[in-house]
Amino acid sequence: MSSNERITWHLTMKITTARFLRAAEFEKDYPTGKLPEIAFAGRSNVGKSSAINTLLGRRNLVRTSKTPGRTQKLNFFSVNECLIFVDLPGYGFAAVPLEIRRTWGPMIESYLTSRKELAGLVVIIDSRRPATESDLNLMRFLKERTIPFVVAATKADKLSSSGVRAQARAVKQQVGQDVAVVMFSSHTGQGKNELWKEIKKLIE
């Protein structure tokens, strides 16, 4: 059984272990061990931390805050000891001090372009509105560098059934028909299994 097959097998099971590993700004501080990594990116107020907690079946593993911009380093989390989730600092929130925001771009770009263990990204957007220019800039960056990603549109429970379908089509038109789009809700768990399936595809 290959390493990827073992990972997929483990992830078809219940999440038995999920723990914080470390926060890092520089490559020298990244975890070692060669496990595949799935990074999560999105605007500071889009529900990224809640989405990760929902996927892992944990309430407070990834700390959520009513004050956007609190995540200021790369936060690494071990999942079933066979995969690592990486919570990237949120973007697009002007209230974060300028000197901090200036470090985010180089820190994130360095991780995305140099980290060999990176299997792909989950780009988090708000399902109730179109992807922002910041969202689309990130997706263009990923496509140009052939970094695979999926889109999770959070807060889908705020939409009607017809609204979910309509917004899924609209997001597809924005991001491209070749990109998987999952309508997701941290409140109800909608889209959780579907998003896990897309994450497994990124790993494989």
MARBA-657488 format. One record per residue (C-alpha): chain; z, y, x. Coordinates in Angstrom, 2 decimals. Example, Ala and Ser with C-alpha at 12.3 -4.5 7.8 and 13.67 -1.06 7.14 Angstrom:
+------+---------+---------+---------+
! fivo !       z !       y !       x !
+------+---------+---------+---------+
!    A !    7.80 !   -4.50 !   12.30 !
!    A !    7.14 !   -1.06 !   13.67 !
+------+---------+---------+---------+
//
This chain:
+------+---------+---------+---------+
! fivo !       z !       y !       x !
+------+---------+---------+---------+
!    A !    0.00 !    0.00 !    0.00 !
!    A !   -1.02 !    3.38 !    1.47 !
!    A !    1.37 !    6.32 !    1.70 !
!    A !   -0.44 !    8.12 !   -1.14 !
!    A !   -0.21 !    4.98 !   -3.31 !
!    A !    3.53 !    4.80 !   -2.66 !
!    A !    3.92 !    8.45 !   -3.59 !
!    A !    1.99 !    8.01 !   -6.83 !
!    A !    4.02 !    4.93 !   -7.70 !
!    A !    7.27 !    6.79 !   -7.17 !
!    A !    6.10 !    9.72 !   -9.28 !
!    A !    5.28 !    7.50 !  -12.26 !
!    A !    9.00 !    6.82 !  -12.41 !
!    A !   11.79 !    9.09 !  -13.55 !
!    A !   12.64 !   11.86 !  -11.10 !
!    A !   15.73 !   10.36 !   -9.50 !
!    A !   16.32 !   12.84 !   -6.71 !
!    A !   15.44 !   16.50 !   -6.45 !
!    A !   17.22 !   18.66 !   -3.94 !
!    A !   16.87 !   21.95 !   -2.12 !
!    A !   15.86 !   21.48 !    1.51 !
!    A !   15.65 !   24.93 !    3.03 !
!    A !   14.27 !   28.44 !    2.82 !
!    A !   11.84 !   29.45 !    5.54 !
!    A !    9.82 !   32.45 !    6.62 !
!    A !    8.23 !   31.10 !    9.80 !
!    A !    6.43 !   27.85 !   10.57 !
!    A !    9.11 !   26.77 !   13.02 !
!    A !   11.55 !   26.57 !   10.10 !
!    A !    9.37 !   24.43 !    7.81 !
!    A !   10.61 !   20.89 !    7.03 !
!    A !    9.36 !   18.10 !    9.26 !
!    A !    8.47 !   14.60 !    8.16 !
!    A !    4.82 !   14.92 !    7.08 !
!    A !    5.41 !   14.53 !    3.32 !
!    A !    2.72 !   16.07 !    1.09 !
!    A !    3.57 !   19.46 !   -0.37 !
!    A !    2.69 !   21.10 !   -3.68 !
!    A !    3.17 !   24.86 !   -3.72 !
!    A !    3.81 !   26.99 !   -6.79 !
!    A !    2.55 !   30.57 !   -6.95 !
!    A !    2.53 !   33.24 !   -9.60 !
!    A !    3.68 !   36.68 !  -10.62 !
!    A !    7.37 !   37.38 !  -10.25 !
!    A !    8.05 !   37.45 !  -14.01 !
!    A !    5.84 !   34.58 !  -15.18 !
!    A !    8.39 !   31.74 !  -15.36 !
!    A !    7.55 !   29.95 !  -12.12 !
!    A !   11.10 !   28.80 !  -11.36 !
!    A !   11.62 !   27.57 !  -14.93 !
!    A !    8.37 !   25.59 !  -14.74 !
!    A !    9.49 !   23.82 !  -11.56 !
!    A !   12.88 !   23.02 !  -13.09 !
!    A !   11.17 !   21.58 !  -16.16 !
!    A !    8.87 !   19.37 !  -14.09 !
!    A !   11.88 !   18.04 !  -12.20 !
!    A !   14.09 !   17.62 !  -15.26 !
!    A !   16.69 !   19.96 !  -13.78 !
!    A !   18.17 !   23.09 !  -15.29 !
!    A !   19.19 !   25.12 !  -12.29 !
!    A !   17.78 !   23.49 !   -9.15 !
!    A !   15.40 !   26.40 !   -8.67 !
!    A !   17.39 !   29.52 !   -9.41 !
!    A !   15.99 !   31.74 !  -12.11 !
!    A !   16.74 !   35.42 !  -12.42 !
!    A !   16.18 !   38.21 !  -14.90 !
!    A !   15.38 !   40.37 !  -11.88 !
!    A !   11.84 !   39.50 !  -10.71 !
!    A !   11.19 !   39.34 !   -6.98 !
!    A !   14.40 !   37.56 !   -5.95 !
!    A !   12.51 !   34.77 !   -4.16 !
!    A !   11.67 !   36.31 !   -0.79 !
!    A !   11.05 !   33.24 !    1.38 !
!    A !    9.31 !   29.89 !    1.02 !
!    A !   11.78 !   27.56 !   -0.72 !
!    A !   11.29 !   23.82 !   -0.08 !
!    A !   12.55 !   21.11 !   -2.47 !
!    A !   12.49 !   17.35 !   -1.92 !
!    A !   11.27 !   15.29 !   -4.90 !
!    A !   12.13 !   11.55 !   -4.94 !
!    A !   12.18 !   11.75 !   -1.14 !
!    A !    8.38 !   11.32 !   -1.15 !
!    A !    7.05 !   14.77 !   -2.06 !
!    A !    8.00 !   18.40 !   -1.45 !
!    A !    7.68 !   21.28 !   -3.90 !
!    A !    7.35 !   24.74 !   -2.37 !
!    A !    8.35 !   27.79 !   -4.40 !
!    A !    6.39 !   30.75 !   -3.04 !
!    A !    7.59 !   34.35 !   -3.48 !
!    A !    6.25 !   35.95 !   -6.63 !
!    A !    3.63 !   38.64 !   -6.32 !
!    A !    2.76 !   41.77 !   -8.25 !
!    A !    6.21 !   43.24 !   -8.86 !
!    A !    6.36 !   46.84 !   -7.68 !
!    A !   10.17 !   47.21 !   -7.78 !
!    A !   10.58 !   44.95 !   -4.74 !
!    A !   11.11 !   47.15 !   -1.65 !
!    A !    7.87 !   47.90 !    0.16 !
!    A !    9.08 !   46.58 !    3.52 !
!    A !    9.82 !   43.21 !    1.90 !
!    A !    6.52 !   43.05 !    0.03 !
!    A !    4.66 !   43.72 !    3.29 !
!    A !    6.06 !   40.52 !    4.78 !
!    A !    5.06 !   38.36 !    1.81 !
!    A !    1.31 !   38.50 !    2.35 !
!    A !    1.29 !   37.34 !    5.99 !
!    A !    4.05 !   34.78 !    5.32 !
!    A !    2.24 !   33.20 !    2.37 !
!    A !   -1.22 !   33.40 !    3.94 !
!    A !    0.06 !   31.74 !    7.11 !
!    A !    1.56 !   28.89 !    5.08 !
!    A !   -1.53 !   28.39 !    2.91 !
!    A !   -4.01 !   28.40 !    5.78 !
!    A !   -2.08 !   26.47 !    8.45 !
!    A !    0.17 !   23.96 !    6.70 !
!    A !   -1.44 !   20.54 !    7.09 !
!    A !    0.97 !   18.94 !    4.59 !
!    A !   -0.19 !   21.25 !    1.77 !
!    A !   -1.92 !   19.08 !   -0.85 !
!    A !   -2.60 !   21.87 !   -3.33 !
!    A !   -1.18 !   24.62 !   -5.51 !
!    A !   -0.04 !   25.11 !   -9.06 !
!    A !   -0.95 !   28.69 !   -9.99 !
!    A !    1.32 !   29.90 !  -12.78 !
!    A !    0.04 !   32.47 !  -15.27 !
!    A !    1.28 !   33.76 !  -18.64 !
!    A !   -0.56 !   32.01 !  -21.48 !
!    A !   -0.19 !   35.02 !  -23.77 !
!    A !   -2.52 !   37.24 !  -21.76 !
!    A !   -5.54 !   36.94 !  -19.47 !
!    A !   -5.08 !   36.10 !  -15.81 !
!    A !   -4.35 !   39.28 !  -13.90 !
!    A !   -6.40 !   40.64 !  -11.01 !
!    A !   -3.65 !   39.42 !   -8.67 !
!    A !   -3.95 !   35.92 !  -10.14 !
!    A !   -7.72 !   35.95 !   -9.75 !
!    A !   -7.51 !   37.29 !   -6.19 !
!    A !   -5.27 !   34.38 !   -5.27 !
!    A !   -7.65 !   31.88 !   -6.87 !
!    A !  -10.62 !   33.40 !   -5.02 !
!    A !   -8.64 !   33.13 !   -1.78 !
!    A !   -7.93 !   29.44 !   -2.47 !
!    A !  -11.54 !   28.66 !   -3.42 !
!    A !  -12.91 !   30.39 !   -0.32 !
!    A !  -10.68 !   28.21 !    1.84 !
!    A !  -11.27 !   25.06 !   -0.25 !
!    A !   -7.56 !   24.73 !   -1.06 !
!    A !   -7.33 !   22.73 !   -4.31 !
!    A !   -5.30 !   24.11 !   -7.20 !
!    A !   -4.59 !   23.81 !  -10.90 !
!    A !   -3.54 !   26.50 !  -13.35 !
!    A !   -0.46 !   26.20 !  -15.55 !
!    A !   -0.34 !   28.72 !  -18.38 !
!    A !    3.34 !   29.08 !  -19.26 !
!    A !    5.11 !   30.19 !  -22.44 !
!    A !    2.58 !   28.32 !  -24.56 !
!    A !    5.28 !   27.77 !  -27.20 !
!    A !    4.90 !   31.45 !  -28.07 !
!    A !    1.36 !   30.76 !  -29.34 !
!    A !    0.16 !   29.05 !  -32.49 !
!    A !   -1.77 !   25.79 !  -32.20 !
!    A !   -5.06 !   27.63 !  -32.67 !
!    A !   -3.88 !   30.28 !  -30.21 !
!    A !   -3.20 !   27.63 !  -27.57 !
!    A !   -6.71 !   26.24 !  -27.92 !
!    A !   -8.30 !   29.68 !  -27.89 !
!    A !   -6.34 !   30.82 !  -24.86 !
!    A !   -7.09 !   27.60 !  -22.97 !
!    A !  -10.81 !   28.28 !  -23.47 !
!    A !  -10.41 !   31.91 !  -22.41 !
!    A !   -8.54 !   31.00 !  -19.24 !
!    A !  -11.19 !   28.39 !  -18.39 !
!    A !  -13.86 !   31.06 !  -18.68 !
!    A !  -11.88 !   33.27 !  -16.29 !
!    A !  -10.95 !   30.75 !  -13.62 !
!    A !  -13.95 !   28.44 !  -13.79 !
!    A !  -14.78 !   25.22 !  -15.61 !
!    A !  -14.07 !   23.21 !  -12.45 !
!    A !  -10.39 !   24.22 !  -12.45 !
!    A !   -7.89 !   22.23 !  -14.51 !
!    A !   -5.88 !   24.39 !  -16.93 !
!    A !   -2.65 !   23.09 !  -18.47 !
!    A !   -0.99 !   24.89 !  -21.36 !
!    A !    2.69 !   24.64 !  -20.51 !
!    A !    6.09 !   25.49 !  -21.95 !
!    A !    9.39 !   25.26 !  -20.10 !
!    A !   11.16 !   25.70 !  -23.45 !
!    A !    9.62 !   22.71 !  -25.26 !
!    A !    8.27 !   20.63 !  -22.37 !
!    A !    4.71 !   21.01 !  -23.67 !
!    A !    2.20 !   20.11 !  -20.96 !
!    A !    4.80 !   18.59 !  -18.61 !
!    A !    3.19 !   15.14 !  -18.43 !
!    A !   -0.29 !   16.62 !  -18.19 !
!    A !    0.74 !   18.88 !  -15.32 !
!    A !    2.30 !   15.93 !  -13.48 !
!    A !   -1.02 !   14.09 !  -13.83 !
!    A !   -2.83 !   17.03 !  -12.26 !
!    A !   -0.28 !   17.18 !   -9.44 !
!    A !   -0.86 !   13.49 !   -8.72 !
!    A !   -4.60 !   14.19 !   -8.49 !
!    A !   -3.91 !   16.87 !   -5.89 !
!    A !   -1.85 !   14.42 !   -3.85 !
!    A !   -4.45 !   11.66 !   -4.08 !
+------+---------+---------+---------+
//
